[in-house]
Amino acid sequence: MVPALFVAHGIPSIVLESSRYTKFLRQLGMLLPKPTGIVILSAHWEDAVQQIAAAPQPETMYDFFGYLPQLYEMTYPASGDLVLSLEIESLFAAEGIRCELNHHRGLDHGAWSVLSLMYPAAAIPVVALSVNPKLVPEEQYRIGKALLPLRAKNIMIIGSGGTVHNLSKLQWNNDAADRWAIRFDQWLAEAVSVWDLEALFDYEQRAPYAADAAPTKEHLMPLFIAMGAGDKHRSGRLLHQQYDYGTMSLMTWMFK
């Protein structure tokens, strides 16, 4: 099976950079087995009801402001896949997960920024799914687990977010990571590596600096979804870790 991934997407302008992280993502796309389809859950598509994108040609969304003009000229013209969207709807229905097909939603920057680095040719069909940050981690995991059968059909599941994502604590001129951000990620990495779901589902009480790392939760929840998609083997591998602007974690996990 192709692996499931959790990928940090950083700030929108990351796609214009030539950095250690962007080089890593480009190499990752070349090294992994090529999927026949991609299902991506972005922290930037929030909805109380699970949404399943079903547009035949999802548009590139510019859901940000204040960046260089060339960022608004970028496109990611991947096609959708209605058959895959309907299969996802069926998988969710079988698990009692309320969902809706969305025939208008495009790809937000949490989706297309990652995909344009990993798969720049945009030749793989993409189905985007929403995230509900109000669901507890157990429910996020259940959503990912419902998607697990797709991996046997060469469909890649990607959760796009960030383990430490607190815009109020960014330090734009600081290249050194803050200790508190590192401590949260270290705790998280230890729990994920041994698949300690009891601890992870209770991370708000157990993890150091949890409230600072994930004050609004939507960027962390895709990690639990990606883990759920890896429930068969429960094996997680940390592929990359670094920090931008003092506190923004660029952590990528692979789940087999």
C-alpha positions as a Python dict, from the first residue, in 0.01 Angstrom:
ca = {
    (1, 'M'): (0, 0, 0),
    (2, 'V'): (108, 357, -56),
    (3, 'P'): (179, 528, 277),
    (4, 'A'): (-38, 784, 452),
    (5, 'L'): (133, 1113, 530),
    (6, 'F'): (109, 1408, 762),
    (7, 'V'): (278, 1707, 601),
    (8, 'A'): (328, 2055, 745),
    (9, 'H'): (246, 2321, 486),
    (10, 'G'): (405, 2625, 652),
    (11, 'I'): (315, 2970, 519),
    (12, 'P'): (173, 3013, 166),
    (13, 'S'): (494, 3155, 20),
    (14, 'I'): (679, 2831, 96),
    (15, 'V'): (615, 2727, -265),
    (16, 'L'): (836, 3015, -384),
    (17, 'E'): (1127, 2914, -162),
    (18, 'S'): (1429, 2698, -224),
    (19, 'S'): (1490, 2575, 128),
    (20, 'R'): (1583, 2258, 308),
    (21, 'Y'): (1215, 2182, 357),
    (22, 'T'): (1101, 2245, 1),
    (23, 'K'): (1389, 2033, -127),
    (24, 'F'): (1278, 1757, 110),
    (25, 'L'): (919, 1769, -19),
    (26, 'R'): (1032, 1761, -381),
    (27, 'Q'): (1252, 1459, -311),
    (28, 'L'): (975, 1290, -115),
    (29, 'G'): (741, 1308, -412),
    (30, 'M'): (1004, 1146, -631),
    (31, 'L'): (1096, 872, -384),
    (32, 'L'): (750, 753, -283),
    (33, 'P'): (552, 510, -501),
    (34, 'K'): (340, 714, -739),
    (35, 'P'): (-26, 702, -634),
    (36, 'T'): (-315, 684, -880),
    (37, 'G'): (-508, 934, -669),
    (38, 'I'): (-461, 1163, -369),
    (39, 'V'): (-702, 1240, -86),
    (40, 'I'): (-588, 1547, 105),
    (41, 'L'): (-732, 1695, 424),
    (42, 'S'): (-626, 2057, 470),
    (43, 'A'): (-644, 2256, 793),
    (44, 'H'): (-775, 2546, 582),
    (45, 'W'): (-1103, 2379, 491),
    (46, 'E'): (-1312, 2374, 806),
    (47, 'D'): (-1670, 2251, 820),
    (48, 'A'): (-1899, 2106, 1084),
    (49, 'V'): (-2015, 1840, 837),
    (50, 'Q'): (-1752, 1631, 661),
    (51, 'Q'): (-1717, 1772, 310),
    (52, 'I'): (-1595, 1574, 9),
    (53, 'A'): (-1480, 1777, -291),
    (54, 'A'): (-1643, 1660, -613),
    (55, 'A'): (-1556, 1931, -866),
    (56, 'P'): (-1423, 1785, -1193),
    (57, 'Q'): (-1151, 2052, -1216),
    (58, 'P'): (-1097, 2214, -875),
    (59, 'E'): (-975, 2571, -899),
    (60, 'T'): (-663, 2699, -727),
    (61, 'M'): (-772, 2907, -429),
    (62, 'Y'): (-578, 3208, -302),
    (63, 'D'): (-703, 3204, 55),
    (64, 'F'): (-440, 3446, 185),
    (65, 'F'): (-334, 3808, 134),
    (66, 'G'): (-27, 4028, 145),
    (67, 'Y'): (217, 3803, -40),
    (68, 'L'): (423, 3855, -355),
    (69, 'P'): (224, 3889, -679),
    (70, 'Q'): (376, 3578, -835),
    (71, 'L'): (214, 3364, -565),
    (72, 'Y'): (-128, 3466, -699),
    (73, 'E'): (-25, 3361, -1049),
    (74, 'M'): (51, 3003, -950),
    (75, 'T'): (-199, 2732, -1036),
    (76, 'Y'): (-230, 2366, -958),
    (77, 'P'): (-452, 2225, -1236),
    (78, 'A'): (-501, 1872, -1104),
    (79, 'S'): (-831, 1709, -1194),
    (80, 'G'): (-1085, 1583, -945),
    (81, 'D'): (-1213, 1226, -938),
    (82, 'L'): (-1588, 1187, -893),
    (83, 'V'): (-1564, 808, -870),
    (84, 'L'): (-1318, 844, -582),
    (85, 'S'): (-1536, 1109, -418),
    (86, 'L'): (-1834, 875, -430),
    (87, 'E'): (-1627, 591, -289),
    (88, 'I'): (-1522, 811, 1),
    (89, 'E'): (-1886, 903, 60),
    (90, 'S'): (-1968, 531, 75),
    (91, 'L'): (-1683, 458, 318),
    (92, 'F'): (-1795, 737, 550),
    (93, 'A'): (-2159, 625, 533),
    (94, 'A'): (-2056, 272, 629),
    (95, 'E'): (-1893, 413, 944),
    (96, 'G'): (-2182, 641, 1030),
    (97, 'I'): (-1984, 956, 949),
    (98, 'R'): (-2215, 1226, 820),
    (99, 'C'): (-2081, 1375, 498),
    (100, 'E'): (-2171, 1578, 191),
    (101, 'L'): (-2039, 1603, -163),
    (102, 'N'): (-1922, 1956, -247),
    (103, 'H'): (-1923, 2029, -620),
    (104, 'H'): (-1773, 2378, -597),
    (105, 'R'): (-1479, 2371, -359),
    (106, 'G'): (-1131, 2422, -504),
    (107, 'L'): (-788, 2348, -357),
    (108, 'D'): (-683, 2586, -79),
    (109, 'H'): (-320, 2669, -13),
    (110, 'G'): (-290, 2401, 252),
    (111, 'A'): (-353, 2151, -26),
    (112, 'W'): (-198, 2292, -341),
    (113, 'S'): (119, 2429, -182),
    (114, 'V'): (217, 2082, -60),
    (115, 'L'): (108, 1909, -378),
    (116, 'S'): (285, 2153, -609),
    (117, 'L'): (612, 2069, -435),
    (118, 'M'): (561, 1694, -418),
    (119, 'Y'): (387, 1643, -752),
    (120, 'P'): (450, 1955, -963),
    (121, 'A'): (310, 1805, -1284),
    (122, 'A'): (-41, 1803, -1129),
    (123, 'A'): (-103, 1478, -1318),
    (124, 'I'): (-257, 1285, -1024),
    (125, 'P'): (-630, 1333, -951),
    (126, 'V'): (-697, 1501, -617),
    (127, 'V'): (-998, 1486, -385),
    (128, 'A'): (-991, 1736, -99),
    (129, 'L'): (-1170, 1675, 230),
    (130, 'S'): (-1262, 1919, 504),
    (131, 'V'): (-1155, 1911, 869),
    (132, 'N'): (-1372, 1975, 1172),
    (133, 'P'): (-1140, 2098, 1450),
    (134, 'K'): (-1419, 2070, 1707),
    (135, 'L'): (-1415, 1691, 1690),
    (136, 'V'): (-1209, 1517, 1956),
    (137, 'P'): (-891, 1336, 1845),
    (138, 'E'): (-1065, 996, 1864),
    (139, 'E'): (-1317, 1110, 1603),
    (140, 'Q'): (-1043, 1250, 1381),
    (141, 'Y'): (-867, 914, 1397),
    (142, 'R'): (-1192, 737, 1307),
    (143, 'I'): (-1227, 952, 996),
    (144, 'G'): (-879, 854, 887),
    (145, 'K'): (-942, 488, 964),
    (146, 'A'): (-1252, 497, 742),
    (147, 'L'): (-1026, 605, 454),
    (148, 'L'): (-772, 326, 513),
    (149, 'P'): (-916, 85, 249),
    (150, 'L'): (-831, 339, -22),
    (151, 'R'): (-461, 284, 35),
    (152, 'A'): (-487, -73, -94),
    (153, 'K'): (-613, 82, -419),
    (154, 'N'): (-301, 299, -451),
    (155, 'I'): (-471, 611, -315),
    (156, 'M'): (-249, 830, -97),
    (157, 'I'): (-400, 993, 213),
    (158, 'I'): (-236, 1322, 317),
    (159, 'G'): (-315, 1531, 622),
    (160, 'S'): (-186, 1886, 571),
    (161, 'G'): (-140, 2110, 874),
    (162, 'G'): (126, 2176, 1138),
    (163, 'T'): (195, 2035, 1483),
    (164, 'V'): (302, 2371, 1629),
    (165, 'H'): (99, 2648, 1467),
    (166, 'N'): (47, 2965, 1666),
    (167, 'L'): (59, 3279, 1453),
    (168, 'S'): (72, 3505, 1759),
    (169, 'K'): (406, 3354, 1860),
    (170, 'L'): (586, 3368, 1524),
    (171, 'Q'): (921, 3547, 1526),
    (172, 'W'): (981, 3656, 1170),
    (173, 'N'): (1352, 3731, 1217),
    (174, 'N'): (1439, 3430, 1430),
    (175, 'D'): (1588, 3116, 1279),
    (176, 'A'): (1630, 2939, 1614),
    (177, 'A'): (1343, 2728, 1745),
    (178, 'D'): (1185, 2818, 2079),
    (179, 'R'): (1236, 2556, 2346),
    (180, 'W'): (865, 2521, 2423),
    (181, 'A'): (785, 2437, 2060),
    (182, 'I'): (1057, 2174, 2056),
    (183, 'R'): (931, 2021, 2381),
    (184, 'F'): (577, 1985, 2247),
    (185, 'D'): (700, 1820, 1927),
    (186, 'Q'): (930, 1590, 2121),
    (187, 'W'): (642, 1471, 2337),
    (188, 'L'): (427, 1424, 2028),
    (189, 'A'): (698, 1234, 1841),
    (190, 'E'): (754, 997, 2132),
    (191, 'A'): (382, 920, 2158),
    (192, 'V'): (335, 875, 1783),
    (193, 'S'): (642, 652, 1747),
    (194, 'V'): (499, 399, 1994),
    (195, 'W'): (138, 459, 1880),
    (196, 'D'): (25, 561, 2227),
    (197, 'L'): (-330, 655, 2138),
    (198, 'E'): (-437, 694, 2500),
    (199, 'A'): (-177, 967, 2551),
    (200, 'L'): (-231, 1128, 2211),
    (201, 'F'): (-607, 1149, 2249),
    (202, 'D'): (-546, 1323, 2583),
    (203, 'Y'): (-266, 1547, 2450),
    (204, 'E'): (-430, 1868, 2581),
    (205, 'Q'): (-377, 1748, 2938),
    (206, 'R'): (-54, 1551, 2895),
    (207, 'A'): (160, 1729, 2637),
    (208, 'P'): (377, 2022, 2752),
    (209, 'Y'): (273, 2357, 2604),
    (210, 'A'): (-23, 2204, 2421),
    (211, 'A'): (-228, 2525, 2444),
    (212, 'D'): (60, 2726, 2297),
    (213, 'A'): (131, 2477, 2020),
    (214, 'A'): (-225, 2427, 1900),
    (215, 'P'): (-445, 2708, 2028),
    (216, 'T'): (-703, 2657, 1751),
    (217, 'K'): (-644, 2284, 1680),
    (218, 'E'): (-730, 2278, 1308),
    (219, 'H'): (-364, 2242, 1205),
    (220, 'L'): (-298, 1956, 1446),
    (221, 'M'): (-609, 1749, 1374),
    (222, 'P'): (-489, 1626, 1029),
    (223, 'L'): (-216, 1436, 1214),
    (224, 'F'): (-475, 1222, 1391),
    (225, 'I'): (-659, 1165, 1063),
    (226, 'A'): (-340, 1055, 889),
    (227, 'M'): (-263, 823, 1180),
    (228, 'G'): (-609, 671, 1149),
    (229, 'A'): (-534, 598, 784),
    (230, 'G'): (-228, 409, 912),
    (231, 'D'): (-419, 203, 1168),
    (232, 'K'): (-355, -132, 997),
    (233, 'H'): (16, -149, 1079),
    (234, 'R'): (37, 133, 1337),
    (235, 'S'): (387, 224, 1231),
    (236, 'G'): (491, 589, 1218),
    (237, 'R'): (819, 727, 1088),
    (238, 'L'): (931, 1086, 1136),
    (239, 'L'): (1070, 1195, 799),
    (240, 'H'): (1154, 1559, 862),
    (241, 'Q'): (1157, 1816, 1140),
    (242, 'Q'): (1259, 2181, 1146),
    (243, 'Y'): (1119, 2519, 1248),
    (244, 'D'): (1056, 2844, 1069),
    (245, 'Y'): (1017, 3180, 1246),
    (246, 'G'): (1098, 3042, 1589),
    (247, 'T'): (785, 2836, 1642),
    (248, 'M'): (631, 2713, 1315),
    (249, 'S'): (690, 2339, 1306),
    (250, 'L'): (764, 2178, 970),
    (251, 'M'): (719, 1816, 1068),
    (252, 'T'): (639, 1535, 825),
    (253, 'W'): (532, 1183, 923),
    (254, 'M'): (481, 870, 716),
    (255, 'F'): (243, 595, 829),
    (256, 'K'): (258, 245, 685),
}
